[in-house]
Amino acid sequence: MPRFLYTAQDKYHNLTNGDMEANSREEALASLTEKGFTPIKLEVARDEKGSRLLIRSLLNPVGNRLTILDQVTVIRHLGTILSTGTDLLAGLEIIGRDAVKPKVRKIIYDIKARIARGDKFSTALEVWKDQFTPIFISLVKAGEASGNLPGILLSYSQELRKDYAFSRKLKGAMVYPMILVFALLGMLIIVLTVVIPRLKEVFVSTKTDPPIYTKILFFVSDIWLHHMMTILISGGMVAIALFLLFQNNKTRHYLASLLWYLPFLNRIQKNLILARFCKTLSALIGAGFPLQQALIITGDVAGRKYQTILKTIAEERLAQGILFSQALAEHKKYFPAILVSVVATGERSGQLMRVLKEMAEFYEEEVTYTLELFLTLIEPILLVVVGIIVGLMASSLISPLYRLIGKIR
């Protein structure tokens, strides 16, 4: 069904912008008139799969999505504004007016326009479900039903802020290994571009036959010098292609699934998912969701491997009267014994939400510890690799050079 972008005037002569789906232009005009709007401008919008939006997303993939920091800012400010007694439309107007990024402003004003037309806040958010997580939309529904939307927004913004700090900590831990890798690449480029060609001139001018390993370096240097632009352009295109692939959710899920087969990283991957599982489930239970519904929503953010398991537990095992902890114990590969034991304790004491939140913090600490241990091991390994490469190149260049000097004497 085509999507139409419109500019219209309401009964109070205020201009509003938005989009809608309709089978034809006439149907779109009729729909706007029925809602009390006077259409001023109406045009067919490109579908998200259209070429114009596709090219725009390729040129600026990051700018097409809200970052965690953007979400924290919007949700926290909206919760603060609503807690003062300001109505939702006025709060969205304030945030949209003060937004720095055009993308944030566009989303906020679109949500505001939909609410002004009679949609619920959660319904308007679902239009932008690629920007906001399923758990946030579900929590907003719970906040609307309970009348505690400001409290829900402030609580969720705090959790998002913790996630943001945690992700920054993980990224910061990878800085030193990346510096070593780029330093090695820079050194190789300098050697291949400057050092080896000059050394080759010495051997050619003296008509000396270098060893085979030195000839290999000369050959690699010749390829680099003669095809430098081609290699750089190809490398840049590969880097861009990989970057764009990582922007795709399906590709990220596929690459993340490969971590399960790596001996050390699979532990980090599993603990990350368990932390997300515990935190999400705790937040949903705290918002008043039944356990079955909370498990299905949690499956949407826990990953494909866990999604099927959690859906089965919610729709089959819990419906049969089996305890949640017993259902988890049936999947020992995915849920460790310590988690099952803590969940059983929470069920008996009626503190399931609290113990899940504590387990989320536990698994986040485990991820940090495991990552630090991994980096503690990988850093000396990288240093040894760099040292070996530098040593081999130095011996391949200096050794024949000394022989040449000896022959000249």
C-alpha positions in Angstrom: 0.0 0.0 0.0 1.4 3.4 -1.0 2.5 5.8 1.8 1.6 9.5 1.5 3.3 12.5 3.1 1.0 15.4 3.9 0.9 18.9 5.3 -2.5 19.8 6.6 -4.3 22.4 8.7 -6.5 21.4 11.7 -9.7 23.1 12.9 -7.6 25.5 15.0 -5.6 26.6 11.9 -2.4 24.9 13.1 -0.2 23.2 10.5 0.7 19.6 11.0 2.9 17.2 9.0 2.7 13.4 8.9 2.3 10.4 6.7 -0.4 7.8 6.1 -1.1 4.7 4.1 -3.9 4.7 1.5 -4.8 2.8 -1.7 -4.9 6.0 -3.7 -4.5 9.8 -3.5 -8.3 10.3 -3.4 -8.6 7.9 -0.4 -5.8 9.7 1.4 -7.6 13.1 0.9 -10.9 11.6 2.1 -9.2 10.2 5.2 -7.7 13.5 6.1 -11.0 15.3 5.6 -12.8 12.8 7.8 -10.3 13.5 10.6 -11.0 17.2 10.4 -7.9 18.3 8.5 -7.7 20.6 5.5 -5.1 19.1 3.2 -2.5 21.6 1.9 0.1 19.3 0.4 0.0 15.6 -0.4 2.6 13.6 -2.2 3.6 9.9 -2.5 6.4 8.9 -0.2 9.2 6.6 -1.2 8.9 3.3 0.5 11.7 2.5 2.9 12.9 0.0 0.3 12.9 2.6 -2.4 16.1 3.7 -4.1 16.2 7.2 -2.8 16.0 6.1 0.9 18.4 3.2 0.2 21.1 5.5 -1.2 20.6 7.9 1.7 20.9 5.1 4.2 24.1 3.8 2.5 25.7 7.2 2.5 24.7 7.9 6.1 23.8 4.6 7.8 24.5 5.8 11.4 22.5 9.0 11.0 19.4 6.9 10.1 19.2 5.4 13.6 18.9 6.9 17.0 21.9 6.1 19.2 21.5 4.9 22.8 22.5 8.4 24.0 19.8 9.9 21.8 17.2 7.6 23.4 18.5 8.3 26.9 18.2 12.0 26.3 14.7 11.9 24.8 13.2 9.4 27.3 14.8 11.0 30.4 13.7 14.5 29.4 10.2 13.4 28.5 9.9 11.6 31.8 11.1 14.6 33.7 8.7 17.0 31.9 5.7 14.7 32.4 6.5 14.3 36.1 6.0 18.0 36.5 2.3 17.7 35.3 2.9 18.8 31.7 0.8 17.0 29.2 2.3 14.6 26.7 1.8 16.8 23.6 3.4 19.8 25.2 6.3 17.7 26.5 6.9 16.3 23.0 6.8 19.8 21.6 9.5 21.0 24.1 11.7 18.1 23.3 11.3 18.4 19.5 12.0 22.1 19.6 15.2 21.6 21.7 16.4 18.6 19.7 19.8 19.1 18.1 19.7 16.3 15.6 17.2 16.7 12.7 16.5 13.0 12.9 15.4 13.2 16.5 13.3 16.3 15.7 11.6 14.5 12.8 10.7 11.5 14.9 9.4 13.5 17.9 7.2 15.7 15.7 5.8 12.7 13.8 4.9 11.0 17.1 3.4 14.3 18.4 1.3 14.6 15.2 0.0 11.0 15.5 -1.0 11.5 19.1 -2.8 14.8 18.1 -4.8 12.7 15.6 -5.9 10.4 18.4 -3.3 7.7 18.5 -1.8 6.4 21.7 1.8 7.1 22.5 2.7 3.4 22.2 0.9 3.2 18.9 2.8 6.1 17.5 6.1 4.6 18.8 5.4 1.4 16.9 5.7 3.3 13.6 9.3 3.9 14.6 9.9 0.4 16.0 13.2 0.4 14.1 14.4 3.2 16.4 13.0 2.1 19.7 13.3 -1.4 21.3 10.3 -3.7 21.8 10.8 -3.5 25.5 10.5 0.3 25.5 7.3 0.2 23.5 5.9 -2.5 25.8 6.8 -0.5 28.9 5.1 2.5 27.5 1.9 0.4 27.0 2.2 -0.6 30.6 2.7 3.0 31.7 -0.3 4.1 29.8 -2.5 1.4 31.3 -1.3 2.0 34.9 -1.2 5.8 34.6 2.5 5.8 35.7 4.1 6.8 32.4 6.5 9.4 33.8 7.8 6.8 36.4 8.2 4.2 33.6 10.1 6.6 31.4 12.5 7.8 34.1 13.2 4.2 35.3 13.8 3.0 31.7 16.1 5.9 31.0 18.3 5.0 34.0 18.6 1.4 32.7 19.5 2.8 29.2 22.1 5.0 30.8 23.6 2.0 32.5 23.7 0.1 29.2 25.3 3.1 27.5 28.0 3.3 30.2 28.5 -0.5 30.0 28.9 -0.5 26.2 31.4 2.4 26.3 33.4 0.4 28.9 33.5 -2.6 26.5 34.5 -0.4 23.5 37.2 1.4 25.6 38.7 -2.0 26.5 39.3 -2.7 22.8 41.2 0.6 22.1 44.7 -0.7 23.0 44.5 -3.9 20.8 43.2 -1.8 17.9 46.1 0.7 18.4 48.6 -2.2 18.1 47.0 -3.5 14.9 46.9 -0.1 13.2 50.5 0.6 14.3 51.6 -2.7 12.7 49.8 -1.8 9.5 51.4 1.6 9.5 54.8 0.2 10.0 54.3 -2.4 7.2 53.2 0.4 4.8 56.2 2.5 5.6 58.6 -0.4 5.2 57.1 -1.5 1.9 56.9 2.1 0.5 60.3 3.6 1.7 62.7 1.0 3.1 62.5 -2.0 0.8 62.6 0.0 -2.6 65.9 1.7 -1.5 67.4 -1.5 -0.3 66.4 -3.1 -3.6 68.3 -0.3 -5.5 71.4 -1.2 -3.6 71.3 -4.9 -4.6 70.5 -4.0 -8.2 73.3 -1.5 -8.5 75.8 -4.0 -7.1 74.4 -6.9 -9.1 74.1 -9.0 -6.0 71.6 -11.8 -5.8 69.7 -11.5 -2.5 68.3 -14.6 -0.5 64.9 -16.0 -1.4 63.1 -14.5 1.6 64.5 -11.0 0.7 63.3 -11.5 -2.9 59.8 -12.2 -1.5 59.8 -8.9 0.3 61.0 -7.2 -2.9 58.1 -8.8 -4.8 55.5 -7.7 -2.2 56.9 -4.2 -2.2 56.7 -4.1 -6.1 53.1 -5.2 -6.0 52.3 -2.5 -3.4 54.0 0.3 -5.2 52.6 -0.6 -8.6 49.0 -1.2 -7.4 48.9 1.1 -4.4 45.7 3.0 -5.5 43.9 -0.2 -6.5 44.7 -1.9 -3.1 43.7 1.2 -1.1 40.4 1.6 -3.0 39.7 -2.1 -2.8 40.5 -2.0 1.0 38.3 1.0 1.4 35.4 -0.6 -0.4 35.7 -3.7 1.7 35.8 -1.7 4.9 32.7 0.3 3.8 30.9 -3.0 2.8 31.7 -4.5 6.2 30.6 -1.3 7.9 27.2 -1.4 6.1 26.8 -5.1 6.8 27.1 -4.4 10.5 24.3 -1.8 10.2 22.0 -4.6 9.2 20.3 -6.4 12.1 20.2 -9.8 10.3 23.9 -9.6 9.6 24.7 -8.6 13.1 22.7 -11.5 14.5 24.4 -13.9 12.1 27.9 -12.7 13.1 26.9 -12.8 16.7 25.8 -16.4 16.4 29.3 -17.2 15.1 30.7 -16.2 18.5 29.1 -19.3 20.0 31.7 -21.4 18.2 34.7 -19.5 19.5 36.2 -21.0 22.7 36.7 -17.8 24.6 34.3 -15.2 23.1 31.3 -17.5 23.4 31.5 -17.0 27.1 31.3 -13.3 26.7 28.5 -13.6 24.2 26.4 -15.9 26.5 26.9 -13.7 29.6 25.8 -10.6 27.6 22.6 -12.3 26.5 21.9 -13.6 30.0 22.4 -10.1 31.4 20.0 -8.7 28.8 17.5 -11.5 29.5 17.6 -10.9 33.3 17.4 -7.1 33.0 14.6 -7.1 30.4 12.5 -9.7 32.3 13.0 -7.9 35.6 11.9 -4.5 34.1 8.8 -6.1 32.5 7.7 -7.9 35.6 8.2 -4.7 37.6 6.0 -2.9 35.1 3.2 -5.3 35.8 3.4 -7.7 32.8 2.4 -11.3 33.4 5.3 -13.7 33.3 4.2 -15.4 30.0 3.8 -12.1 28.1 7.1 -10.8 29.6 9.0 -13.9 28.4 7.7 -13.5 24.8 8.7 -9.8 24.8 12.1 -10.6 26.3 12.7 -13.2 23.5 12.6 -10.3 21.0 15.7 -8.7 22.6 17.5 -11.8 23.8 18.4 -13.2 20.4 17.1 -15.9 18.1 18.5 -18.9 20.1 16.7 -17.8 23.2 13.6 -16.5 21.4 12.3 -19.9 20.5 13.1 -21.3 24.0 11.4 -18.5 25.8 8.3 -18.7 23.6 8.1 -22.4 24.2 8.4 -21.9 28.0 5.8 -19.1 28.0 3.2 -20.8 25.7 3.6 -24.5 26.7 5.5 -25.2 29.9 4.1 -22.4 32.1 0.6 -23.1 30.6 1.0 -26.7 31.9 1.6 -25.5 35.4 5.4 -26.0 35.5 7.4 -23.6 37.5 9.5 -21.1 35.7 12.7 -22.3 37.3 11.9 -25.9 36.3 11.3 -24.9 32.7 14.6 -23.1 32.6 16.4 -26.2 34.1 15.3 -28.1 31.0 17.7 -26.0 28.9 20.9 -26.3 30.8 23.0 -25.4 27.8 21.5 -21.9 27.7 20.6 -21.2 31.4 23.3 -22.0 34.0 22.5 -23.8 37.2 23.2 -20.7 39.3 20.6 -18.7 37.4 18.0 -21.5 37.7 18.7 -21.7 41.4 18.4 -18.0 42.0 15.1 -17.9 39.9 13.8 -20.7 42.1 14.6 -18.8 45.2 12.9 -15.7 43.8 9.8 -17.7 42.9 9.5 -19.1 46.5 10.1 -15.7 48.1 8.0 -13.6 45.7 11.1 -11.6 44.8 11.6 -12.7 41.2 12.0 -9.2 39.9 14.6 -8.3 42.4 16.7 -11.5 42.0 16.6 -11.1 38.2 17.9 -7.6 38.5 20.7 -8.8 40.8 21.6 -11.5 38.3 21.7 -9.0 35.5 24.3 -7.0 37.4 26.2 -10.2 38.1 26.4 -11.2 34.5 27.5 -7.7 33.5 30.3 -8.0 36.0 31.2 -11.4 34.5 31.3 -9.9 31.0 33.6 -7.1 32.2 35.9 -9.6 34.0 36.0 -12.1 31.1 36.7 -9.3 28.6 39.5 -7.9 30.8 40.9 -11.4 31.1 40.7 -11.9 27.3 42.5 -8.6 26.7 45.1 -9.5 29.3 45.9 -12.5 27.2 45.5 -11.0 23.8 47.7 -8.0 24.4 50.9 -9.9 25.0 50.0 -12.2 22.1 49.6 -9.2 19.8 53.0 -7.8 21.0 54.6 -11.2 20.3 53.1 -11.3 16.8 54.2 -7.7 16.1 57.7 -8.6 17.4 57.9 -11.7 15.3 56.8 -9.8 12.1 59.3 -6.9 12.8 62.1 -9.4 13.6 61.5 -11.4 10.4 61.4 -8.3 8.3 64.5 -6.9 9.9 66.5 -10.1 9.5 65.3 -10.5 5.9 66.6 -7.0 5.2 69.7 -6.5 7.5 71.2 -9.9 7.1 71.7 -9.8 3.3 72.8 -6.1 3.7 75.6 -7.2 6.0 76.7 -9.9 3.6 76.8 -7.3 0.8 78.9 -5.0 2.9 81.3 -7.9 3.7 81.7 -8.7 0.0 82.4 -5.1 -0.8 85.2 -5.0 1.8 
